[in-house]
């Protein structure tokens, strides 16, 4: 069995979800044990339920399998982000003559150039390379194909 929860769910909410799910399974098993052929009464009695929390790519910040581009974006955000923001996950708001980075925008205002998709989350101005992401770096990222050499060149200039 897989229980899916939203990555921002609070611990108490998740525990309630789990408790309710286990209780529902126990009640269903008592009513109709044949509907759970792979589970024994002992499994349910001791709440032996496998839980898999499904989260979007990048939801926990940096990952071991980050691409070179994701690593560059996270490192850049950490370098320029405020100490109290989770820059490696969300990015940061920063702009100079060479680069622009903007976090995912949540304002949902009609004239917002980030919510409307008119502006990317990241732009490297010398080449015009742009990246967009949904909520946090690594999730549903869109950009033109980029070579590892191009990423390394940006890394040298930006960090």
DARAMO-V197810 format. One record per pair of residues at least 4 apart in sequence whose ideal C-beta (glycine too) atoms are under 7 Angstrom apart, sorted by the first residue. I is the first residue (numbers start at 1). GAP is how many residues later the second one is. Records with the same first field share a line. If there is no record, write none. Layout:
I = GAP ; GAP
//
This chain:
1 = 48 ; 49
2 = 50
3 = 14 ; 15 ; 18 ; 48
4 = 50
5 = 4 ; 9 ; 12 ; 48
7 = 48 ; 49 ; 52
9 = 4 ; 5
11 = 4
12 = 4
13 = 4
14 = 4
15 = 4
16 = 4
17 = 4
18 = 4 ; 33
19 = 4
20 = 4
21 = 4
22 = 4 ; 25 ; 27
23 = 4
24 = 4
25 = 4 ; 19 ; 24
26 = 4 ; 18
27 = 4
28 = 4 ; 7
29 = 4 ; 7 ; 10 ; 12 ; 15
39 = 4 ; 5
41 = 4
42 = 4
43 = 5
55 = 4 ; 5
56 = 83
57 = 81 ; 82
58 = 5 ; 31 ; 78 ; 79 ; 80 ; 81
59 = 77
61 = 25 ; 27 ; 28
62 = 4 ; 12 ; 26
66 = 4 ; 5 ; 72
68 = 4 ; 80 ; 83
69 = 4 ; 77 ; 82
70 = 4 ; 67 ; 68
71 = 4
72 = 4 ; 79 ; 82 ; 83
73 = 4 ; 18 ; 49 ; 58 ; 64
74 = 4 ; 14 ; 63
75 = 4 ; 84
76 = 4 ; 25 ; 82 ; 83
77 = 4 ; 10 ; 11 ; 14 ; 15 ; 24
78 = 9 ; 10
79 = 80
80 = 12 ; 14
81 = 4 ; 6 ; 11
85 = 5 ; 7
86 = 4
87 = 4 ; 5
89 = 47 ; 48
90 = 13 ; 14 ; 46
91 = 10 ; 12 ; 30 ; 46
92 = 9 ; 11
93 = 8 ; 9 ; 10
94 = 7
95 = 5
97 = 28
98 = 27 ; 28 ; 59
99 = 24 ; 25 ; 26 ; 59
100 = 23
101 = 20 ; 21
102 = 12 ; 17 ; 19
104 = 17 ; 29 ; 30 ; 31 ; 32
105 = 7 ; 9 ; 10
107 = 5 ; 8
108 = 7
109 = 6
112 = 4
113 = 5 ; 6
114 = 5
120 = 10 ; 11 ; 12
121 = 10 ; 11 ; 12
122 = 8 ; 9
123 = 7
124 = 5 ; 30
129 = 14 ; 17
130 = 13
131 = 10 ; 12
132 = 9 ; 10
133 = 4 ; 5 ; 6 ; 7 ; 8
134 = 5 ; 6
135 = 4
146 = 4 ; 5
148 = 4
149 = 4
150 = 4
151 = 4
152 = 4
153 = 4
154 = 4
155 = 4
//
